[in-house]
Amino acid sequence: MARFDEVKNLVMSLEADFEKFYEKNNQAAGTRVRKGMQDLKTLAQTIRSEVQDKKNTAEKA
């Protein structure tokens, strides 16, 4: 569940920047949102790979 907590923490850390960008049109916050979303994408891909590896290992056993 540690990976799930990482995802939750990353999303929650972006909340203030989402508000600043969408409600106050703060362009710098938009840049931080884009970076955070890229980090989320990278983390998601890492988790997908881990799940696939674990699944494949379980099938061989």
C-alpha positions in Angstrom: 0.0 0.0 0.0 3.0 2.3 0.1 2.8 3.0 -3.6 -0.9 3.9 -3.2 0.1 6.4 -0.5 2.7 7.9 -2.8 0.0 8.5 -5.4 -2.4 10.0 -2.9 0.3 12.3 -1.5 1.4 13.4 -4.9 -2.2 14.3 -6.0 -2.9 16.0 -2.7 0.3 18.1 -3.0 -1.0 19.5 -6.3 -4.3 20.7 -4.9 -3.2 24.2 -4.1 -1.6 24.7 -7.4 -4.7 23.4 -9.2 -6.7 26.0 -7.4 -4.3 28.8 -8.1 -4.2 28.0 -11.8 -7.8 27.3 -12.5 -9.4 29.9 -10.1 -6.8 32.7 -10.1 -5.1 32.1 -13.5 -1.7 31.9 -11.9 0.6 30.8 -14.8 3.4 29.6 -12.5 1.0 27.3 -10.7 0.1 25.9 -14.1 3.7 25.0 -14.7 3.9 23.2 -11.3 0.6 21.4 -12.1 2.1 20.2 -15.4 5.3 19.0 -13.7 3.3 17.2 -11.0 1.1 15.5 -13.6 4.3 14.3 -15.4 5.6 13.0 -12.0 2.3 11.2 -11.5 2.5 9.7 -15.0 6.0 8.4 -14.3 4.9 7.0 -10.9 1.9 5.3 -12.5 4.1 3.7 -15.2 6.5 2.4 -12.5 3.6 0.9 -10.5 2.2 -0.7 -13.7 5.6 -2.3 -14.4 5.8 -3.6 -10.8 2.3 -5.1 -10.9 3.0 -6.8 -14.3 6.3 -8.2 -13.0 4.7 -9.5 -9.9 1.9 -11.0 -11.9 4.2 -12.7 -14.3 6.4 -14.1 -11.4 3.2 -15.5 -9.8 2.2 -17.2 -13.0 5.5 -19.0 -13.4 5.4 -20.4 -9.9 
